Amino acid sequence: MEKENLHLLIHEEIYRLPEDEIINEEESTEKLKDEQESSAVAEPEPEPVAKQVESTEEQPAVLKDVSEEEHHQDSPHIPHHDLPDAKPLPFAVFHTSHDPAENKLLHKIIDACKIPESDYKIFSNGFDQAVKFKKALVFVPEAKAFYTPIPYKGSEFLCSKPLSVLAANKNEKANLWGALQKFIV
């Protein structure tokens, strides 16, 4: 068998180890060109997906190309909050607590602020940048400044310690209440 047809039998890439000889410039440019050509990844052309069309008495069963729309799979469900895009919420509350006692405390805090139910919305998955609001109360374990209004995209928010800390510490409750009285005017 001749060496020139050997590449037809070998299906794996073969790499040549560098030799100790000095290679002249012409050979090195040819090798570089060959290496660049061989390193290009060749991908097969996609084949159309076909489905069987049921046969009738007049027409035998045939295979038909399926359009991309028929072959498309639905993406997984992503929760979406129905919020008006044009109008930001007057007041938003962001927290991550799932404890019923802490949620009860949260509702007491909101009731004490005397905000009408139509003017606020509570989000229990933490801060969401997609939500547009005028003012927001965010319960987080760490913040640059607690109980001080922070400007944010033409609005402002107030960071508070988490509800679990507030439930256990009266001083933190007092700090939050003092800040909320100034924040909600």
C-alpha positions as MATLAB code, in Angstrom:
seq = 'MEKENLHLLIHEEIYRLPEDEIINEEESTEKLKDEQESSAVAEPEPEPVAKQVESTEEQPAVLKDVSEEEHHQDSPHIPHHDLPDAKPLPFAVFHTSHDPAENKLLHKIIDACKIPESDYKIFSNGFDQAVKFKKALVFVPEAKAFYTPIPYKGSEFLCSKPLSVLAANKNEKANLWGALQKFIV';
ca = [
       0.000    0.000    0.000;
       1.261    3.458   -0.865;
       1.786    6.151    1.757;
      -0.327    8.688   -0.134;
      -3.510    6.634    0.449;
      -2.775    5.867    4.081;
      -4.900    8.849    5.237;
      -7.987    7.049    3.911;
      -7.593    4.270    6.472;
      -6.765    6.353    9.547;
      -9.713    8.185   11.078;
      -7.850    9.896   13.895;
      -5.734   13.022   13.686;
      -2.014   12.343   13.670;
       0.410   14.919   14.984;
       4.036   15.067   14.045;
       6.454   15.645   16.882;
       9.060   18.368   16.339;
      12.322   17.123   15.008;
      15.762   18.188   16.133;
      16.655   19.294   12.619;
      16.698   22.920   11.577;
      13.789   23.613    9.249;
      14.238   26.114    6.500;
      11.737   28.971    6.098;
       9.850   27.477    3.125;
       9.153   24.219    4.926;
       8.012   25.999    8.087;
       5.498   28.184    6.194;
       4.139   25.108    4.397;
       3.780   23.235    7.698;
       2.100   26.210    9.315;
      -0.352   26.431    6.415;
      -1.075   22.681    6.634;
      -1.590   22.878   10.413;
      -4.036   25.778   10.071;
      -6.027   23.907    7.435;
      -6.120   20.706    9.478;
      -7.110   22.519   12.692;
     -10.279   23.945   11.116;
     -13.293   22.135   12.511;
     -15.549   20.618    9.902;
     -19.157   20.230   10.954;
     -21.661   18.153    9.059;
     -24.590   19.857    7.378;
     -27.783   19.569    9.423;
     -30.192   17.055    8.011;
     -33.855   17.963    7.814;
     -36.085   16.258   10.315;
     -38.686   14.164    8.578;
     -41.992   12.797    9.763;
     -44.236   10.183    8.243;
     -47.470   11.376    6.693;
     -50.218    8.790    6.988;
     -51.100    7.042    3.813;
     -54.506    7.126    2.219;
     -55.899    4.834   -0.426;
     -54.928    7.316   -3.115;
     -51.493    8.263   -1.786;
     -48.835    5.991   -0.246;
     -47.064    6.954    2.994;
     -44.292    9.498    2.406;
     -41.724   11.299    4.455;
     -42.142   15.053    4.690;
     -39.724   17.721    5.965;
     -40.837   19.124    9.311;
     -40.577   22.877    9.620;
     -38.678   24.398   12.519;
     -41.938   25.599   14.070;
     -43.282   22.058   14.322;
     -39.988   20.792   15.748;
     -39.588   23.649   18.274;
     -39.737   22.706   21.968;
     -41.183   25.090   24.548;
     -38.755   26.680   26.960;
     -39.136   26.014   30.699;
     -41.663   28.132   32.595;
     -40.157   31.313   34.040;
     -42.292   33.054   36.657;
     -43.486   36.458   35.547;
     -45.006   39.145   37.702;
     -47.807   41.015   35.958;
     -46.720   44.579   36.522;
     -47.700   47.579   34.468;
     -44.654   48.502   32.394;
     -45.445   52.185   32.025;
     -46.303   52.942   35.649;
     -43.901   52.067   38.490;
     -45.253   50.764   41.776;
     -45.643   53.468   44.427;
     -44.092   51.137   47.043;
     -42.423   47.718   46.782;
     -41.253   45.410   49.559;
     -38.531   42.804   48.908;
     -37.695   40.030   51.385;
     -36.664   36.357   51.470;
     -38.398   35.152   54.626;
     -40.708   32.141   54.531;
     -41.376   32.004   58.287;
     -45.062   32.771   59.059;
     -44.144   34.756   62.212;
     -41.723   36.939   60.236;
     -44.297   37.478   57.474;
     -46.808   38.525   60.138;
     -44.256   41.058   61.424;
     -43.819   42.351   57.863;
     -47.552   42.962   57.510;
     -47.589   44.772   60.871;
     -44.786   47.048   59.633;
     -46.670   47.831   56.409;
     -49.952   48.410   58.284;
     -48.168   50.806   60.670;
     -46.949   52.809   57.648;
     -50.610   53.256   56.592;
     -49.920   52.455   52.932;
     -53.103   51.496   51.021;
     -53.078   47.897   49.714;
     -53.390   49.126   46.128;
     -50.166   51.141   46.483;
     -47.728   48.379   47.446;
     -46.667   44.910   46.386;
     -44.613   42.356   48.350;
     -41.962   40.242   46.585;
     -40.732   37.234   48.585;
     -37.776   36.247   46.372;
     -35.423   39.077   47.327;
     -34.600   42.222   45.376;
     -35.633   42.108   41.705;
     -34.056   44.695   39.372;
     -36.833   44.204   36.815;
     -39.461   45.665   39.151;
     -40.040   49.383   38.671;
     -40.909   51.307   41.818;
     -40.903   54.811   43.266;
     -39.889   53.700   46.749;
     -38.946   50.297   48.123;
     -38.154   48.597   51.396;
     -35.535   45.857   51.032;
     -34.730   43.344   53.777;
     -31.112   42.176   53.340;
     -28.389   40.795   55.627;
     -25.707   43.172   54.252;
     -25.955   46.664   52.790;
     -23.829   49.767   52.256;
     -26.177   51.714   54.518;
     -29.031   50.491   56.674;
     -32.032   52.746   57.367;
     -30.818   55.461   54.984;
     -32.591   56.121   51.654;
     -30.463   55.104   48.661;
     -31.146   56.583   45.191;
     -31.720   53.960   42.476;
     -32.706   54.534   38.805;
     -34.830   57.611   39.448;
     -36.325   56.127   42.599;
     -35.054   55.216   46.051;
     -35.017   52.309   48.448;
     -34.416   51.745   52.121;
     -32.358   48.766   53.305;
     -33.296   47.023   56.529;
     -31.868   44.085   58.402;
     -33.679   40.782   57.662;
     -37.034   40.097   59.284;
     -35.441   37.359   61.442;
     -33.119   39.973   63.015;
     -35.972   42.462   63.502;
     -38.117   39.835   65.217;
     -35.369   39.184   67.770;
     -34.057   42.743   68.299;
     -36.233   45.660   69.481;
     -33.480   48.217   68.762;
     -33.445   47.198   65.080;
     -37.239   47.536   64.971;
     -36.959   51.040   66.430;
     -34.263   51.990   63.884;
     -36.440   50.760   61.027;
     -39.541   52.542   62.323;
     -37.664   55.854   62.675;
     -36.282   55.535   59.138;
     -39.680   54.544   57.673;
     -41.394   57.592   59.206;
     -38.984   59.857   57.301;
     -38.944   57.660   54.164;
     -42.701   57.391   53.648;
     -44.019   60.912   53.472;
];
